[in-house]
Amino acid sequence: MSKIIPNPEEPFTFINVFEIPVEEVDSFIEQWCERSKLMSDSPGFLGAELNRALLTETRFQLINIAKYESYAAFEEATTNSKFKVALGKQLDNPASNMIPNRGFYRPVAIADSHEG
């Protein structure tokens, strides 16, 4: 992703939706947890969660949702040498059939629960 997002100084959400064979999901989750530990110490990283599909026939088995204070914080976190090595293990695995689909987002509408 070489383009800088609009208003890069503002918070945003990074979403990565993964097409991944069901048999690779557990290994991916383990590696994601290792990488998330590295992220947790990065300035401007606000948090992340990895969501797993409830049905094995779902096209996108995993969805990563991460929040950052700014684009600079995202770049600093994702260019960290330890993070890059950990990510390389995942991406450089020739046996993996995982396809990432990533993008930067900001809310345009919010719905709150009216329970209470």
Buried (B, 14 or more C-beta within 10 A) or exposed (E): EEEEBEEBEEBBBBBBBBBBEEEBBEBBBEBBEBBBEBBEEBEBBEEBEBEEBEEEEEEBBBBBBBBBBBBBBBBBBBEBEEBEEBBEEBEEBEEBEBEEEEEBEEEEEEEEEEEE
